[in-house]
Amino acid sequence: MSDDLKNYEISLMLRTEESYSGVLTFIKEKVSSVLSENQIKRVRLAYPINKEEIGFFNWLVVSA
C-alpha cells in the first residue's frame, strides 16, 4: 500500500488565521499523513479579492 502513496504540496490562502485549524483537521482526516507543515504567514495581497486586502498563507506536504 505504501508504494501507491505519493507526496503532494498543498498551498492555502485563507481569509482568517483561525480557519486554518479547521482546514488542517479536514486534511488530516482525508490523507495518509502530513509530512511537513510550514508556519502560517500574514500577507498583503497584490490586489483585493472580494474586498479583502490581507490573507493568511501556508503550505504543507502530505502523503496520499
C-alpha positions in Angstrom: 0.0 0.0 0.0 2.8 2.5 0.8 4.2 2.0 -2.7 1.0 3.6 -4.0 1.4 6.8 -1.9 2.7 10.0 -3.5 3.8 13.2 -1.9 1.8 16.4 -2.7 2.3 20.0 -1.7 -0.9 21.8 -0.8 -0.9 25.7 -0.7 -3.6 27.5 1.2 -4.7 31.1 1.1 -7.2 31.7 3.8 -9.3 34.7 4.9 -8.7 34.3 8.6 -5.9 32.7 10.6 -8.5 30.8 12.8 -9.9 28.9 9.8 -6.5 27.1 9.3 -7.2 24.7 12.2 -10.4 23.5 10.6 -8.8 23.0 7.2 -5.9 21.2 8.8 -8.2 18.8 10.6 -10.1 18.1 7.4 -6.8 17.4 5.5 -5.5 15.1 8.3 -8.8 13.1 8.1 -8.6 12.6 4.3 -4.9 11.9 3.7 -2.5 9.3 4.9 -0.1 11.6 6.8 1.1 15.2 6.9 4.9 15.1 6.2 5.8 18.7 6.8 3.9 21.9 7.7 5.0 25.5 7.5 4.1 28.3 9.9 1.1 30.4 8.7 2.1 33.8 7.4 0.0 37.0 7.1 0.5 38.5 3.6 -0.8 41.6 1.8 -2.5 40.6 -1.4 -1.3 42.2 -4.7 -4.9 43.2 -5.4 -8.1 42.9 -3.4 -10.1 39.7 -3.7 -13.7 40.1 -2.6 -12.6 43.4 -0.9 -10.0 41.6 1.2 -6.5 43.0 1.1 -4.9 40.7 3.7 -4.7 36.9 3.5 -3.1 34.1 5.5 -0.8 31.8 3.5 0.5 28.4 4.4 1.7 25.2 2.7 2.1 21.6 3.7 3.4 18.4 2.2 1.1 15.3 2.5 1.4 11.7 1.6 -1.8 10.4 -0.1 
